[in-house]
Amino acid sequence: MRKIILDLAVTLDGFIEGPDGEIDWIDASQDPGDTFENTFGELLSRIDTIFYGRTSYDLWGNFIPGKEAPAMIQELYSVIHTKKKYVFSNTKTDDGKATFVKMDSVQEILQQPGKDIWLYGGGQLIKSFMDQGLVDVYRLAVFPVILGAGKPLFKDIQQRVGLKLNEVKSSKAGVVMLNYDRVK
């Protein structure tokens, strides 16, 4: 069966956004082609599907970097836009670019043939997947910044999740990539 991979950036103190939703602390230029390009390209070659929450999809699902963005970022987004996109939403139903579904569709999607699936987020969708024991792999890019407040990655999780560390990579800029499998 296909695996669901949670892959995202997090601050050292565990936040995925600042108090006002800001993500300006995620700066790929801190790591020119070193860790990000290799590990993110690795993820994109492993998946053919992306799961989004509605808000995350509205913000990032169709994002196209400007011409001033580094070539690496432009290339990564062009690959992202070749993937099948599912948006978990109770309100929005269609935009012609993604398939809008509800949580009860997850098992059906997992049974379909294909590569692994990237659980992009947002926070509530991640919590729902974790509470149902659906996240198989946790890939976290820990950035060397402490925000002190914001949206925590793991909030109100209903059950303990055991993890097995598979890999640690670090960049010269201090970003640490952690790769864990869920212990079943």
Buried (B, 14 or more C-beta within 10 A) or exposed (E): EBBBBBBBBBBEEBBBBBEEEEBEBBEBEBBBEBBBBEBBBEBBEBBBBBBBBBBBBBBBBBEEBEEEBBEBBBBBBEEBBEBBBBBBBEEEEEBEEBEBBEEEEBEEBBEEEEBBBBBBBBBBBBBBBBBEEBBBBBBBBBBEBEBEEBBBBEEEEEEEBEEEEEEEBBBEBEBBBBBBBBEE
